[in-house]
Amino acid sequence: MIHRRHVLGAGAAAAIIPARARADTAVRFGSVGGLTDAGLYLAEDQGFFAKAGLSVKMLRMPSAPALLTALATGQLDVAGISVTPGLFSAITQGVQIRIVGDKQSVRPGFSATRLVVRTGFPAGIEAQQVAALKGKPVAISSKAASVAMVLRNYLAGFGMNLADVHVVELPYPSMVPALGSGAVEAAIVLEPFLSQAIQMGIAQPLNDLAAASGGTATEGSTSVPLVYSEVFARDRSTAQGFMDAYLQGVRLYNDAFLRGIDKDKIIGILASRAKLDEAIIRNGFPAGLDPNGRVSMPFLEQCQDFFIQQHYLQAPIDLKQLVDPSFAAASVTRLGEYQLG
């Protein structure tokens, strides 16, 4: 699978110390797609998975429930799954999964999921525009997901709540035409659809949602964790090799978009892998991908509380049953701590 084994950027050179798994071990990875798969794309392109003895097959599925089901039934080994009630209830239902790292997070300057308003929406300062959303349709990917909590937090900053707007559930690709036709007035959109809507003149950004998510400069809020099946996690050599390789890819991404190291080359790789015009990536919004694989426990706790309040969950679980930071910690021991600050 891997054709290029060179390393981009001096910052990455010292990081190539992957754990070895069995030769030619196949790993099935699933996600809904999008540019937040950048760490996977780069780890594959730069040969990090190959050097760990892994062959990664990337599969696309339409939703978090579909990904969770695929993990539980052995169709997937690893997945990037958005924070939904199903992640928490899986433990109580006996589904054996582990949140092992960060797949997408939000921190200042690194947010690939933003609130936009349609072009032509009444102008004004942010508070005036938010007030103008009262009673208007606002699209999000799911009411039973962390994005709904983030929208609630954002509106609360302006003295409003979810009941003050008409929340509409739409898949991300459908948000672009909905904004263009005026079917919705605002939406929380994910890259690359976010940049496509803005560059097409259909939407204008309103807020990066970093504050509403609780992200900080050195620790983002993990809206999409990296999740292992229990069977995969028990194969420690393979599971550790995957994490080592993945975080090396994530570090290349941060080198490019945080430090400007080999940025043009990285953009070229991502555009090729995601089958996108380079301008979409170059002029878009970089995702929060934690180079140390940290999972934001406060964000998960807040999500769990929100889901209980919304009656999607009956009772809280002990998050220590769900989150296993040992793989990411072992990778950081091998690769060294990556400094974001």
C-alpha positions in Angstrom: 0.0 0.0 0.0 2.8 2.3 0.8 4.9 3.7 -2.0 6.7 6.7 -0.4 8.8 6.1 2.7 10.5 9.5 2.9 9.8 11.7 5.9 8.6 15.2 5.6 10.0 17.8 8.0 12.8 17.8 10.4 10.4 17.7 13.3 9.1 14.3 12.2 12.5 12.7 11.7 13.1 11.9 15.3 9.6 10.5 15.6 10.0 7.4 13.5 10.3 4.8 16.3 7.2 2.7 15.6 6.3 -0.5 17.6 6.5 -3.6 15.5 3.4 -5.6 14.9 3.2 -8.9 13.0 4.1 -8.5 9.4 1.3 -7.7 7.0 -1.3 -7.4 9.8 -4.6 -6.1 8.3 -6.4 -3.3 10.3 -9.9 -2.2 9.3 -10.5 1.5 10.1 -13.8 3.2 9.8 -15.0 6.7 9.8 -17.7 9.0 8.1 -14.8 10.5 6.1 -13.7 14.1 5.8 -10.4 15.8 6.3 -10.2 14.8 10.0 -8.8 11.5 8.6 -5.6 13.5 7.9 -3.6 11.6 10.5 -4.5 8.3 8.8 -3.7 9.6 5.3 -0.3 10.9 6.3 0.6 7.8 8.3 -0.2 5.7 5.3 1.5 7.9 2.8 4.7 8.3 4.8 5.0 4.5 5.4 4.5 4.7 9.2 1.8 1.9 9.1 4.0 -0.2 6.9 7.0 0.2 9.2 4.8 -1.0 12.0 3.9 -4.1 10.0 0.3 -2.9 9.3 -1.9 -2.8 6.2 -4.7 -0.4 7.0 -8.0 -0.6 5.0 -10.1 2.6 5.4 -13.8 2.1 5.2 -16.6 4.7 5.1 -19.8 4.4 7.0 -22.7 7.0 7.3 -23.0 7.5 11.0 -21.7 7.0 14.5 -24.3 4.3 15.2 -23.2 2.4 12.1 -19.5 2.6 13.1 -20.3 1.5 16.7 -22.3 -1.5 15.4 -19.4 -2.4 13.0 -16.9 -2.3 15.9 -19.2 -4.4 18.2 -19.8 -7.0 15.5 -16.2 -7.4 14.5 -16.5 -5.7 11.1 -14.0 -2.9 12.2 -11.0 -2.9 14.4 -10.6 0.9 14.9 -13.0 3.8 14.2 -13.3 7.5 14.6 -16.7 7.9 16.3 -18.4 11.1 17.3 -19.4 11.5 20.9 -23.0 10.2 21.1 -25.1 8.5 23.8 -24.3 5.1 22.1 -20.6 5.4 23.2 -21.7 5.6 26.8 -24.5 3.1 26.7 -22.3 0.5 24.9 -20.6 -0.2 28.2 -23.9 -0.9 30.0 -25.1 -3.1 27.1 -21.9 -5.2 27.3 -20.4 -3.9 24.1 -16.6 -4.1 24.5 -14.9 -1.0 23.1 -12.3 1.4 24.3 -11.8 5.1 23.6 -8.0 5.2 23.2 -7.2 8.6 21.8 -8.2 11.8 20.0 -9.5 11.6 16.4 -10.9 15.2 16.2 -10.9 17.9 18.7 -11.5 21.7 18.9 -9.0 24.2 20.2 -8.5 27.9 19.4 -7.3 28.2 15.8 -7.9 24.5 15.1 -11.6 23.9 14.5 -12.8 22.1 11.4 -16.4 22.3 12.6 -17.8 25.8 12.7 -21.1 27.6 12.9 -22.0 29.5 9.7 -24.9 31.6 8.6 -26.2 31.6 5.0 -25.1 34.5 2.8 -27.8 37.1 2.9 -28.6 36.5 6.6 -29.1 39.9 8.4 -25.8 41.5 9.0 -24.7 42.9 12.4 -22.4 42.1 15.3 -22.3 38.5 16.4 -24.9 39.0 19.2 -27.3 40.6 16.8 -27.0 37.7 14.4 -27.5 35.1 17.1 -30.6 37.0 18.3 -31.9 37.0 14.7 -31.7 33.1 14.7 -34.6 32.9 17.1 -37.3 30.7 15.6 -35.1 30.0 12.6 -33.9 26.6 11.3 -30.3 25.7 12.3 -28.8 22.5 11.0 -26.7 20.1 12.9 -25.6 16.5 12.1 -27.5 15.0 15.1 -29.5 16.1 18.1 -28.1 13.1 20.0 -24.4 14.1 19.7 -21.9 16.4 21.2 -22.6 19.0 18.5 -26.0 19.6 20.1 -24.4 20.3 23.5 -21.9 22.6 21.9 -24.7 24.5 20.1 -26.5 24.7 23.5 -23.4 26.1 25.2 -22.9 28.7 22.4 -26.5 29.9 22.5 -26.3 30.1 26.3 -23.6 32.7 26.0 -26.2 35.0 24.4 -29.0 34.2 26.8 -30.7 31.7 24.5 -31.2 27.9 24.5 -31.9 25.2 22.1 -35.7 25.8 22.3 -35.1 29.3 20.9 -34.1 27.9 17.5 -35.5 25.3 15.2 -32.9 22.5 15.2 -32.8 20.5 12.0 -30.8 17.3 11.6 -29.0 17.0 8.2 -26.0 15.1 6.9 -23.0 17.3 6.4 -23.1 17.1 2.5 -26.8 18.2 2.6 -26.0 21.3 4.6 -24.4 23.1 1.7 -27.5 23.0 -0.6 -29.7 23.7 2.3 -27.8 26.9 3.1 -27.8 27.8 -0.5 -31.5 27.5 -1.0 -32.3 29.2 2.3 -33.9 26.0 3.8 -31.8 26.6 6.8 -30.4 29.9 8.1 -27.4 28.5 9.9 -25.5 25.3 10.3 -22.6 23.7 12.2 -20.6 22.3 9.2 -17.6 20.1 9.0 -14.6 20.4 6.6 -14.4 20.0 3.7 -18.1 21.0 3.3 -17.4 24.0 5.5 -14.8 25.5 3.1 -16.8 24.5 0.1 -19.9 26.4 1.3 -17.8 29.5 2.1 -15.8 29.5 -1.1 -18.9 29.0 -3.1 -20.3 32.2 -1.5 -23.2 30.2 0.1 -22.2 30.8 3.8 -20.2 33.0 6.1 -18.5 31.9 9.3 -20.0 33.1 12.6 -18.0 31.3 15.3 -15.3 28.6 15.6 -17.1 27.1 18.7 -13.8 26.6 20.5 -15.0 28.5 23.6 -18.4 26.7 23.5 -16.5 23.4 23.4 -14.1 24.3 26.2 -11.0 23.8 24.1 -7.8 25.4 25.2 -4.5 26.1 23.4 -2.9 23.0 24.8 -5.9 20.6 25.2 -8.7 20.4 22.7 -12.2 19.1 23.3 -12.5 15.6 21.9 -15.6 15.6 19.8 -14.5 12.5 17.8 -12.5 9.9 19.8 -10.4 7.1 18.3 -12.0 3.9 19.4 -10.7 0.3 19.5 -12.7 -2.9 19.6 -11.8 -4.9 22.6 -10.5 -7.8 20.5 -8.2 -5.4 18.7 -7.0 -3.7 21.9 -6.1 -7.1 23.4 -3.6 -7.7 20.5 -1.3 -5.2 22.3 1.5 -5.2 19.7 -0.8 -4.5 16.8 -2.9 -2.0 18.7 0.2 -0.1 19.9 1.8 -0.2 16.5 -1.3 1.4 15.1 -1.3 4.2 17.7 2.4 4.9 17.2 2.0 5.2 13.4 -1.2 7.2 13.7 0.3 9.8 16.0 3.3 10.2 13.7 0.9 11.1 11.0 -0.9 13.5 13.3 2.4 15.1 14.2 3.1 15.8 10.5 -0.2 17.5 10.3 0.5 19.7 13.3 4.0 20.4 12.0 2.4 21.7 8.8 -0.5 23.7 10.1 0.9 24.8 13.4 4.5 25.4 12.4 4.5 25.7 8.7 6.8 22.7 8.1 6.4 21.3 4.6 2.9 22.7 4.5 2.6 22.7 0.7 3.7 19.0 0.5 1.2 18.0 3.3 -1.6 19.9 1.6 -0.8 18.1 -1.7 -0.9 14.7 0.0 -4.2 15.4 1.8 -5.8 16.8 -1.4 -4.7 13.7 -3.3 -5.9 11.3 -0.6 -9.2 13.1 0.0 -9.8 13.8 -3.7 -10.1 17.5 -3.1 -8.9 20.7 -4.8 -5.8 21.9 -2.9 -7.4 25.3 -2.5 -10.2 23.8 -0.3 -7.5 22.7 2.2 -5.1 25.6 1.8 -7.9 28.2 2.4 -9.9 26.1 4.8 -9.8 25.6 8.6 -7.4 23.0 10.1 -8.8 20.4 12.4 -7.7 19.9 16.0 -5.8 16.6 16.0 -4.0 16.1 19.3 -0.4 15.1 18.6 -0.2 13.4 22.0 -3.5 11.5 21.5 -5.0 13.1 24.6 -8.8 12.6 25.2 -10.5 15.5 27.0 -12.2 13.8 30.0 -14.0 17.1 31.1 -15.6 17.3 27.6 -16.8 13.6 27.8 -18.2 14.2 31.3 -20.1 17.3 30.1 -21.4 15.3 27.1 -22.6 12.5 29.4 -24.4 15.0 31.6 -26.1 16.6 28.6 -27.3 13.2 27.3 -28.8 12.4 30.6 -30.5 15.8 30.8 -31.9 15.2 27.3 -33.1 11.6 28.3 -30.8 9.9 25.9 -29.1 8.1 28.8 -30.6 6.9 32.0 -27.6 7.1 34.3 -23.9 8.0 34.2 -21.2 5.4 33.8 -17.7 5.4 35.2 -15.7 6.8 32.3 -12.7 4.8 33.4 -14.5 1.8 32.1 -14.6 3.4 28.6 -11.4 5.4 28.3 -8.0 3.7 28.0 -5.2 6.3 27.7 -2.4 3.7 27.9 -1.8 3.3 24.2 -1.4 7.0 23.6 0.7 7.3 26.7 3.0 4.5 25.5 3.3 6.3 22.1 4.3 9.5 23.8 7.0 7.7 25.8 8.4 6.4 22.5 8.0 9.5 20.4 8.4 12.2 23.0 5.9 14.9 24.1 4.8 17.2 21.3 4.5 20.8 22.6 1.5 22.7 21.4 2.1 25.8 23.5 
